Amino acid sequence: MSTYSIYEYICNAYLIPNFGKYKKKEINKEIIINFTEKLLNKGLKPKTVKDILVILKQVLKYANIDIDFTMPKIKKKEIQILTKNDQKKLEVELSKSIDEKSIGLLLSLYTGLRIGEICALKWKNIDLKNKLINIEKTLIRVKNFDKKIKTKTIVILDEPKSISSIRAIPIPNFILPILKNLKKEDNFFLLTGSTSFIEPRCYANYFKKIINGLNLKKYNFHALRHTFATRCIESGFDPKTLSEILGHSDVKITLDRYVHPSFETKIKMMNNLYPMCSFNKKTQSFEL
C-alpha cells in the first residue's frame, strides 16, 4: 500500500506531466537530463530527484527503452548518535516512571526498532517466554485512496518495507521484568495499553519533548536506532548479527553506516602490532 502510494504520486506529479507528451521513440538522454535539472532547480532535494529517476528508469525498462543516465549526487548525511553522557541522562529520566510510552523508547534504544515498528507493536508480538519480539507490521501514514474519507492521508498497519524487516529480536534480560510488569491483552498496542495506537509523528513529538526537557542536543527519533547499532559495534557485535537484528536487507548497509571505528580505536589496534624480532630502544634498531 505505501509503496503503491509513493509510485502513484511520483507518476502523476512528475513523470506523466513531463513525459506523457512524448512518443516512445522520442525519449532520449537529453530530455532526461533537462528533466533532472528542472527538478533540482525547483528546489527538490537530490535524494527526492533520485527517487523519481529510479522509478523513471523502471518505467523505461518496462517499455524496452535503454537509456543510461546519471543520478544526482547525494551528500551523505551524518548520522545522529547519542553521546554516552546524553544516553545516560535519557535512561535515568525514563527509569523515573516506566510506562507504556517510556518502555517504547527504551526498546528503541536497546533493540534498534524503527519508530513505525514500535508504534505497530502489539503484546501478541512480544514473546516473554522465549524472550523475543516478533516484528511483523509497521505503522505508516500514506495517501488516502478512499473517496469516502475526506482526509488526504491515513494511518495504516502495513507489512514492513522489506522481507528482511520481518524478524525476531531477542529481548535484553534487563528489559524483561519491565515488560512483564506492563503486560496487557494480546491485541493491545504496547505504547497505549489499549486497542488504539499512537502514530509515529505523535510519538516522535513525545520523544522530542523529553529531549528538550533534559536540555539535550536536538536528536531525532532515529538517533535511538543509530545509537543502538553504534553501541553494538563498540561492544563487539559481528556485523552480520547486527544486520539481521536491524532488519537490513544487506550486511553492506550495516557496514557502510555503522562500522566506523573512532581514532582512539585505531590507535589501540595499531599499538597491538609487534615486530617479529625484538626492538632495542637504545639503539633504535631491530635485533634477531
N, C-alpha and C positions, 0 to 999 in steps of 0.2 A: 504493500500500500504506500509506504513512504517513498520507496524508490520510484514507483509509478508516478507519484505526485510530483517529484522533482523532474523526472523526464518530461512529463506532460507540460509543466510550466516552462522549462527551457525551450522546448519545441515551439510552443505557442508565443512565447515572449521574444525569442531571439532567432531561431532557425527558420521558421516559416516566413516571418516578415522579411527576412534578408535573402533567403534562397528560394522562396516559393515562386518568384518571378522568372527564375532561370529554368531552361530545359537542361536535361541531364548532361548533354554533350557540351553545354556552355560553361559549366562549372570548372574553374581552373585554380591554380595555386595563387595567382594574383588576386582573385576575388576573395579567397580565404584570408590572405594577408591583410587586405583592406578591411575586411570584416573584423579581424583581430584588433587592428589599430583603432577602429571605430569604437569597439567595446572598451578598450583601455583609455581612450580619450574621453569617454563618457564618465570615467571615474570608477569603473568596475575594478575590483582587486584582481591581480594576476591569477590568484587561486580560483576565483569565480570564472574568469575567462577560460582558464584551463579546463574547468569542469564542463563548460559549454562546448569547447572544442573536442573534448573526449567523446561527447555524445554525437557531435557532428561527424567525427571520424567513424563512429559505429554506423551512422546513417549512410555515409558514403560507401562503407564496406558492404552493407546490405544491398546497395544499389550497384555494386560492382564498379565503383569509381575509385581508381587507385591514384590518390594524390598524397604525396609526402609533404607535410608542412610542420613547421616548428612551433612548439608550445612556448608560451611566455615563461620567462624565468621567475621562479618564486623564491623570495627571500625566506630562508629558513628561520622559523620562529624560535626564540629562546624559550625553552620550557620552564614553567614555574615550579619550583621545589621549595617546600617549607624548610627554613633553616632548622637545625636541631633544637635551638632555643625556642623558636616560634612553635614548633611541633609540640614541645613540652608544655608551653603555655596553653595551647589549644586542648591538649589532653587533660590538663589539670582542670580547665574550665568545664569540659564535658563530663568529667568524673564527679563534679559537684552535684549534679542531678541527672542521672542517666534515665532518659525516657525514650520513647519511640524515635523521635527526631534525632536525638543526640547519638543513639546507637547506630543510626544510618551513617553519620559522619565517621564514627569510629570504624565501621565496617569498610567504608570507602578508603580510609587511611591504612587499613590493615589487610585488605583483600584486593584493592585496586579496582573495585566495581565502578562502572561509569554511572553518571547521575541518572540516566534513563533506566538502567538496570536496578539501581537502588529503589527508585520510585515504583517500579513494577513488581518488586519483590513481595511475595505473599508468604505467610507462615508455612504453607504447604511446600514451598521451595526450600525451606530450612530443615534439614535432617539432623536433629540434635543427637540422635542415637549414633549415627555414623559420622557425625561432626563434619557435615558437608552443606554447602549452599549450591543449589542447582539453578543455574541461570538459563531460563527458557524464554523470557519475554523482556521487552524494553518498552518504556512509556515515552511516546513522542507526539509532538504537535505537527499535524500535516494539513494540507489544503483540503477543504471540505467539498466533496462532490455531490453531496445530498442537497438538492434544491429545497427540500422541506425545512432544512435548518438554515437560519439566516446568517450565522457566523461564517467568516471566510475560512477559518481553520478550526480543527477539532483535535482533541487529545485522544489517542488510541493506544491500546496494548497491542504491540506488534512483535513479530519474530525479530531476534537480534540481527544486526546488519550483515553478519556472515555466519557460515556454519560453525566456524571455529569459536564464535562468540557464545554458542550453546555449549556450556561446560559445567563441570563440578569443581568447586573450590573448597579446599579444606579450611575449616574454621580454626583460627588460633585458639589454643587452650584457654587463654585468659578471658576471651570473649564469651565462651560457652556459658558460664554461670549467669552472665548478664542477660543473655538471650533466653535462658531457661526461666529466669525471673519475669521476663516480659511476655512470655508465650501467650498467644491468643489463638482463636479458631483458625483452622487451616485456610479458609477463604478470605481472611482479613489481611489487609496490607500491613507490612511491617511498620511503615512510617506513621500510620494513623491508628493502628489497632482497631480498624473498622473496615467496612466494605468500600469506603470512599478512599480515593487516592490523593496524593499531593503531586501536582505536575512539576516537572523539572525546573521550570522558570521560578516557581514559588519556593522550591526547596533551595535553589541557588541563592535566592534573596535571604533565606533563613541563615545560610552559611555566611553570607556577606555581613549580615547583622552581627553575628558572633565575632567575626574577624575585626570588624570596626570597633566593637565593644572592647576588644583586647588591644586596640591600637597597633595592630599588626600591619604588615605590608598588604597592599590590595591584591591578595591572592584570589584567583578564580577557583571554582569548584574542582575543575580538572586537575588542579595542583595537588589534590589529595591522591589521585591516581599516580601522578608523576612522582610524588614523594614516596609512595609505597614501592614503586618499581626501583627507584634510586636506592632506598634503604635495603631492598632485597639484594641488589648487586653488591652493595657495600658489605653485606653480611655473608656473601659468598654463594648466592644462588647461581646455578648454571643458567645461561640464557634460554635454553630450551624449556626448562621447567617454568621459568618466569613467563615466557612467551605463551605457554598454554594456560597459565593462571590468568593472564591479562586478556586472553581471547584474541590474540593477534593471529592473523592468517598466515604469517610467515615470520620465522625467527629473526630474519633480517631486519624487520621493523623494530623489534626489541633491541637488537644490537646497535642499529643506527641511532636510536632515540635515547637509549639509557646507558649503554656501556661506554662511558667516557670517564676514565679514571682521573682523579684530581692530581695536581702536580706533586702533592705530598706522597701520593701512592706511587707515582712514577719514581720519585727519589728512593722510596723504600725498596721498590723492586730492583732498581739499578744497584743499590748497595748490597743486594743479596748475591751479586755476582762476585766470584772469587777466582783468582788465577789458578792454573793447573800446577804451578810451582810456587814456592814461597817468594814473598816480596820483601826485600831489605829496605826498610825505611831510611836508614842512614845513608846508604849508597844510592838509594833511589833506583834499584835495579832488581831484576828477577834472578832467582837462584834455583838451580836444579836440586 
